Amino acid sequence: MENIHPLVSIVCCSFNHVSYIRQCLDGFIMQTTNFPIEMLIHDDASTDGTQDIIREYEKKYPDMIKPIYQTENQYSKGIEINLVYNFPRAKGKYIAFCEGDDYWTDPLKLQKQYDFMESHPNYVLCTHYYREFFQMTNEFGSVLPYYSTVREEKTFDLNYFVSNIEWVTQPLTALFLNSALDVELCKKYDCFTDVLLFYTLLKNGKGFLMADVMGVYRITGKGVWTGLDDNGKNVQSFVARIAIYDADPSRENALYFLTQFRQDTFSRILFLKNPILVVRIVHILWREFGMITTCKTLFSKILKLPNMKLL
């Protein structure tokens, strides 16, 4: 088994996921495929027993599960775990994601995505629908991403990604072409998030959203993303988009700011809580769309701030 080359590498990051990691790993193990897979687990110095559970699975499936057990937390040092520890050791033609507190629900998930990618060589990314689960209330939420009242397949490209307000996926749904990933380029961004990863991939081809619901995104309120409030998430999204623009300044990459900033709630939150970020965005809008468009957008938002009225 050691000499069998995997066609799909599953990358998984865990940290203090003792209550969730077993369900996550079971979702990997249950995959039924006609190709070999490997499971690259990185545990970032968990202190709650997560590593013990991973070791249990490693002993049971030594040919598939390849863990790294940190003794010091790497994320707190500013290290991007996947860029440094997981992506470089991925041997598969394709890479699949799943964080340690999320899980897959369809045993044919990888096979379906692999078959699609193999028959569509101009695609670099395949995603699917997922369901939210709110850990604090023990309730399932919406099926996402939300595009219409019915689930439908969708092709998306770089232009759609950089200008549209709808989010195309969560990492737990993604399977992408390993050769389309430029790790060294990703390391050059001022920050690295899912947004930057998918942007980098879509520069090399198209993405496809399957209509199947094949995973669960767990909202614990304690994660790197789910622990943020709405304003924090908005800020992080803008920071990632600014990193994209700085690396590749263009009118197309600035469209996202214009589209997002025209949303009343979104821009009001930023005005009230992060004026420095607003100044940076205004500078980009001014540069790409000119004074008139920028001033109209900016002025309309100022008038809608609390306690602001025309004199």
C-alpha positions in Angstrom: 0.0 0.0 0.0 2.9 2.4 0.7 3.9 2.4 -3.0 0.4 3.3 -4.3 0.3 6.9 -5.5 -2.8 8.7 -4.2 -4.9 10.6 -6.7 -6.7 12.7 -4.1 -5.0 14.3 -1.0 -7.3 15.3 1.8 -5.9 18.1 3.9 -7.3 18.8 7.3 -6.3 21.2 10.0 -7.4 20.6 13.6 -7.0 22.5 16.9 -8.9 21.5 20.0 -11.6 19.7 18.0 -12.0 16.7 20.4 -15.8 16.9 20.2 -15.8 17.0 16.4 -12.7 15.3 14.9 -14.0 11.8 15.0 -17.0 12.7 12.9 -14.7 14.5 10.5 -12.3 11.5 10.1 -15.3 9.1 9.7 -16.4 11.3 6.7 -13.0 10.7 5.1 -12.9 6.9 5.9 -16.3 6.3 4.5 -15.4 7.6 1.0 -16.0 5.0 -1.6 -13.6 5.6 -4.6 -12.0 3.6 -7.4 -8.7 5.5 -6.7 -6.4 5.7 -3.7 -6.5 8.7 -1.3 -4.3 10.0 1.4 -5.4 12.0 4.5 -3.0 14.8 5.6 -3.9 15.8 9.1 -2.2 18.7 10.8 -3.0 19.2 14.5 -1.8 22.5 15.8 -0.8 21.5 19.4 -4.3 20.6 20.7 -4.6 20.3 24.5 -8.0 18.7 24.7 -7.4 15.1 23.5 -7.8 15.7 19.8 -4.4 14.3 19.1 -5.3 11.0 20.9 -8.2 10.5 18.6 -6.1 11.2 15.5 -3.5 8.7 16.8 -6.3 6.1 17.2 -7.3 6.5 13.5 -3.6 6.6 12.4 -3.0 3.2 14.0 -6.1 1.8 12.3 -5.4 3.3 8.9 -1.6 3.7 8.7 -1.4 3.7 4.9 -3.9 6.5 4.5 -3.7 8.8 7.5 -0.5 10.9 7.7 -0.6 13.3 10.6 1.6 16.0 11.9 1.4 16.6 15.7 2.7 20.0 16.7 3.9 20.6 20.2 3.7 24.4 19.8 0.8 26.2 18.1 1.9 27.4 14.7 -1.1 29.5 13.8 -0.4 31.9 16.7 3.0 32.5 15.2 1.5 33.7 12.0 2.2 30.5 10.0 -0.2 29.6 7.3 -0.7 25.9 8.1 -1.8 24.6 4.7 0.8 26.6 2.8 3.7 25.4 5.0 2.7 22.0 6.2 -0.1 20.4 4.1 0.0 21.6 0.5 3.8 20.9 0.0 3.4 17.2 1.0 0.2 16.5 -1.0 0.9 13.8 -3.6 -2.5 13.7 -5.2 -3.5 15.0 -8.6 -6.3 16.7 -6.7 -6.6 18.2 -3.2 -9.7 18.2 -1.1 -10.4 20.3 2.0 -12.1 19.7 5.3 -11.4 21.4 8.6 -11.4 19.3 11.8 -14.8 20.6 13.0 -16.6 20.1 9.7 -17.6 16.9 8.1 -18.7 15.2 4.8 -22.0 13.4 4.5 -21.9 11.7 1.1 -19.7 8.6 0.8 -19.4 9.3 -3.0 -18.4 12.9 -2.6 -14.8 12.5 -3.8 -15.7 10.1 -6.5 -18.3 12.5 -8.0 -16.0 15.4 -7.9 -13.0 13.4 -9.3 -15.2 12.1 -12.2 -16.3 15.6 -13.0 -12.8 17.0 -13.0 -11.4 14.1 -15.1 -14.0 14.7 -17.8 -13.6 18.5 -17.8 -9.9 19.3 -18.1 -10.6 23.1 -18.4 -11.9 23.2 -14.8 -9.5 23.6 -11.8 -12.1 23.6 -9.0 -15.2 21.6 -8.1 -17.4 22.5 -5.2 -20.9 21.5 -3.9 -23.7 22.7 -1.7 -23.4 22.3 2.1 -25.6 22.6 5.2 -24.9 24.8 8.2 -25.0 23.4 11.7 -25.2 25.7 14.7 -23.4 23.9 17.5 -24.6 26.2 20.2 -28.3 25.4 19.5 -27.7 22.0 18.1 -29.8 22.9 15.0 -29.2 22.6 11.3 -29.5 25.8 9.2 -29.6 26.8 5.6 -28.3 24.9 2.6 -25.7 27.1 1.0 -24.4 28.8 -1.1 -27.7 30.5 -1.8 -28.2 31.5 -5.5 -31.9 30.7 -6.0 -34.9 29.0 -4.4 -33.7 25.7 -6.0 -30.3 24.1 -5.9 -28.7 24.2 -9.3 -25.4 23.5 -10.9 -23.3 26.5 -11.7 -20.1 27.3 -13.5 -18.1 30.3 -12.3 -14.9 31.9 -13.4 -12.5 34.5 -12.2 -14.6 37.4 -13.4 -17.6 36.2 -11.5 -15.5 35.6 -8.4 -13.8 39.0 -8.2 -17.0 41.0 -8.9 -19.8 39.1 -7.3 -21.0 39.5 -3.7 -22.1 35.8 -3.5 -19.6 33.4 -2.0 -18.9 30.4 -4.2 -18.0 27.8 -1.6 -16.6 26.8 1.8 -13.3 24.9 2.0 -15.1 21.7 3.1 -16.7 21.5 -0.4 -13.6 22.1 -2.5 -11.7 19.7 -4.6 -9.1 21.4 -6.8 -6.3 20.6 -9.3 -3.0 20.4 -7.4 -1.0 21.6 -10.4 -3.1 24.8 -10.5 -2.0 25.8 -7.0 1.1 28.1 -6.9 2.2 27.8 -3.2 5.0 30.3 -3.6 2.7 32.9 -5.2 0.2 32.4 -2.3 3.0 33.1 0.2 3.6 36.5 -1.4 0.2 37.8 -0.4 0.0 40.1 2.6 -2.5 37.6 4.1 -3.7 34.3 3.0 -7.4 33.2 3.2 -9.8 31.0 1.3 -10.6 34.0 -0.9 -7.0 34.2 -2.0 -6.7 30.5 -2.6 -9.7 30.3 -4.8 -8.6 33.5 -6.7 -5.2 31.9 -7.4 -6.9 28.7 -8.6 -9.4 30.5 -10.8 -6.7 32.3 -12.6 -5.9 29.0 -14.2 -9.4 27.7 -15.1 -13.0 27.5 -14.3 -14.9 26.3 -11.2 -18.0 24.2 -11.0 -20.7 24.0 -8.3 -22.4 20.6 -8.0 -26.1 20.6 -7.0 -25.5 17.8 -4.4 -25.5 18.6 -0.6 -22.4 16.6 0.6 -21.1 18.3 3.7 -21.8 20.1 6.9 -20.2 23.4 8.0 -20.2 23.6 11.7 -20.6 27.0 13.3 -19.2 26.8 16.8 -18.6 30.5 17.5 -15.0 29.6 18.5 -13.3 29.1 15.2 -11.0 31.5 13.3 -13.9 32.5 11.1 -17.1 31.6 13.1 -15.7 33.3 16.2 -15.9 36.7 14.4 -18.9 38.9 14.5 -20.5 40.2 11.3 -18.2 43.3 11.2 -15.1 41.1 11.8 -16.1 38.9 8.9 -16.7 41.8 6.6 -13.4 43.3 7.5 -11.5 40.1 6.9 -13.2 39.7 3.5 -12.2 43.2 2.5 -8.6 42.7 3.8 -8.3 39.6 1.6 -9.8 41.4 -1.5 -7.4 44.3 -0.9 -4.5 41.7 -0.9 -5.8 40.5 -4.3 -6.0 44.0 -5.7 -2.5 44.9 -4.4 -1.0 41.8 -6.0 -2.9 42.3 -9.3 -4.3 45.9 -9.5 -7.1 46.2 -12.1 -10.5 47.6 -12.6 -11.9 44.0 -12.6 -10.5 43.3 -9.1 -11.9 46.6 -7.8 -15.4 45.8 -8.9 -15.9 43.7 -5.7 -15.4 46.8 -3.6 -17.9 48.9 -5.6 -20.5 46.1 -5.5 -20.1 45.5 -1.7 -19.8 49.1 -0.8 -23.1 49.9 -2.4 -24.9 47.6 0.1 -26.4 49.8 2.8 -25.8 47.5 5.8 -22.3 46.4 4.7 -20.9 49.9 4.1 -22.6 51.4 7.2 -20.9 48.8 9.5 -17.5 49.6 8.0 -18.0 53.3 8.3 -18.8 53.0 11.9 -16.2 50.5 13.0 -13.2 50.6 10.6 -12.7 54.0 9.0 -9.1 53.2 8.1 -10.2 50.4 5.9 -12.8 52.6 4.3 -10.1 55.1 3.4 -8.1 52.3 1.7 -11.1 51.2 -0.2 -12.0 54.7 -1.3 -8.5 55.1 -2.6 -8.9 52.0 -4.8 -12.3 53.1 -6.0 -11.0 56.6 -6.9 -8.0 55.1 -8.7 -10.1 52.7 -10.8 -13.5 54.4 -11.2 -12.8 58.1 -10.9 -13.8 60.9 -8.6 -17.5 61.2 -9.6 -18.4 57.5 -9.1 -16.5 57.3 -5.8 -18.0 60.5 -4.4 -21.5 59.4 -5.3 -21.0 56.1 -3.6 -19.3 57.6 -0.5 -21.8 60.5 -0.1 -24.8 58.2 -0.3 -23.5 56.1 2.5 -22.7 59.1 4.7 -26.3 60.2 4.5 -27.5 56.9 5.7 -25.3 56.8 8.8 -27.2 57.2 12.1 -27.9 60.8 13.1 -26.8 62.1 9.7 -29.3 64.4 7.9 -29.1 66.9 5.0 -28.8 70.4 6.3 
